[in-house]
């Protein structure tokens, strides 16, 4: 009888640990791979929301009455990690939203800052311009920023935290690389960005940024040109008080500007709630039965 109760207790403990630890956490690095990682996991789509006259102030603050809080403006979670041979282990999650109007793209993002030093922190956004094989393997190492095909280019936006104060508005560094590496050009259409930083309730630092860039620029050879009813592949990353040699990056995502609602929210939400409710109810039922049997 004692052995039976011990087995039931272990079973109860196992079920509880599975329930409370189910969410998958990103590893400390992406592992070794010579291939395009999208072959293994596909390309995740994010959906921007069209608002004709959005109420947005580029100050790094998400005010309650701003358009970011509309119910149909979805927030996405992007895991980021190091390359496998990095000397440090940065693990971060970015929470990001997208809004666009007739002529501008707006992005709001926040992420955890795992070190106490608030200088040299960075944000990267790399946009595919015309690569057929756009992948994060192009920039897993600081000296490897180049495409694999002649005539192809990637538009790279970078923001660096230096001595700016919260709420400061500035321009991102807007550069471009191709098959020959970085191109030696000066651009005048840099995206506008503002940020805030602080401490979350769990005593971990964070950054929050808002940025906007016009859809069309006067340098189409060097800037990604956005338009309605199209999609754009990109990757993002952060540098955490350690410059650009060591940084955490995401895999490849695709931004949809067709003003479509994300089907994962629109079509599958009721089913997801129903399935989750059934799983939780079933698990609770099993736990109650096991507890009853332990007592008797």
Buried (B, 14 or more C-beta within 10 A) or exposed (E): EEEEBEEBEEEBEEBEEEEEEEEEEBEBBBEEEEEBBBEEEEEBBBBBBBBEEBEBEBBBBBEEEBBBEBEEBBEBEBBBBBBEEBEBEBBBBBBBBBBBBEEBBBBBBBBBBBEEEBEBBBBBBBBBBEBEEBBBBBBBEEEEBBBBEEEBBBBBBBBBBEEBEEEBBBBBBBBBBBEEEEEEEEBEBBBBBBBBBEEEEEEEBBBBBBBBBBBEBEBEEBBBBBEEEEBBBBBBBBBBBBEBEBBBBBBBBBBBBEEBEBEBEEEEEEEEEEEEEEEEEEBEEEBEEBEEEEEE
